[in-house]
Amino acid sequence: MKVGAHQKKWNEKCDLLLEYKDEHGHCNVPTKDIINGQHLGIWVDKQRGFYKKGKIPEDRIDRLNEIGFNWARAYVSWEERFK
């Protein structure tokens, strides 16, 4: 099956999120965080927004669930952001 450019980009961000989780122990990327030149925090927020609106495909929901994605916006304390 040929993967389209949009899906390929989504997969790359999901892989980057998995790397982030491996390093930080969670998927709650602060919105302002840029990882490897990618606005990962914004991407994470967009996935939550799509989910809330029912506009994210089931296969993407499954993939994010597999890595322990938190669909609710998580509160991260000021101190935690600077660890």
C-alpha positions in Angstrom: 0.0 0.0 0.0 1.3 3.4 -1.0 1.4 5.9 1.9 0.4 9.5 0.9 2.6 12.5 1.9 0.1 13.6 4.6 0.1 10.2 6.2 3.8 9.9 6.0 4.2 13.3 7.8 1.7 12.1 10.4 3.6 8.9 10.9 6.9 10.9 11.3 5.3 13.1 14.0 3.9 10.0 15.8 7.3 8.4 15.7 8.8 11.6 17.2 6.2 11.5 19.9 7.2 8.0 20.8 10.8 9.1 21.1 9.7 12.0 23.3 7.7 9.5 25.5 10.8 7.2 25.8 12.8 10.2 27.0 10.3 11.9 29.2 8.0 9.0 30.3 4.8 10.7 29.0 3.2 12.1 25.8 2.2 15.5 27.3 4.4 17.7 25.1 4.1 21.4 26.1 2.6 23.4 23.2 5.7 25.5 22.8 8.1 22.6 22.5 10.0 22.1 19.3 11.7 18.7 18.9 14.2 18.1 16.1 12.9 21.2 14.4 9.3 19.9 14.6 6.5 21.7 16.4 5.6 18.5 18.3 3.6 20.3 21.0 1.3 22.0 18.5 0.8 18.6 16.7 -0.2 16.9 19.9 -2.7 19.7 20.7 -4.1 19.3 17.2 -4.6 15.6 17.6 -6.5 16.2 20.8 -8.7 18.8 19.0 -9.4 16.4 16.1 -10.3 13.7 18.5 -12.7 16.0 20.5 -14.4 16.9 17.2 -14.6 13.3 16.0 -12.3 14.1 13.1 -9.5 11.6 13.6 -9.4 8.3 11.8 -9.7 5.2 14.0 -6.3 3.8 12.9 -4.7 7.0 14.2 -6.6 6.8 17.5 -5.4 3.2 17.9 -1.8 4.1 17.2 -1.8 6.9 19.7 -3.6 4.8 22.3 -0.9 2.1 21.8 1.8 4.5 22.9 -0.1 5.8 25.9 -1.4 9.1 24.4 -3.4 11.2 26.9 -6.5 12.6 25.1 -7.2 15.1 27.8 -5.0 18.1 28.0 -2.6 17.5 30.9 -1.6 20.1 33.3 2.2 20.3 33.7 3.4 22.4 36.6 5.8 25.3 36.0 8.6 23.4 37.8 8.1 20.2 35.7 8.5 22.2 32.5 12.0 23.2 33.5 13.4 19.9 34.6 
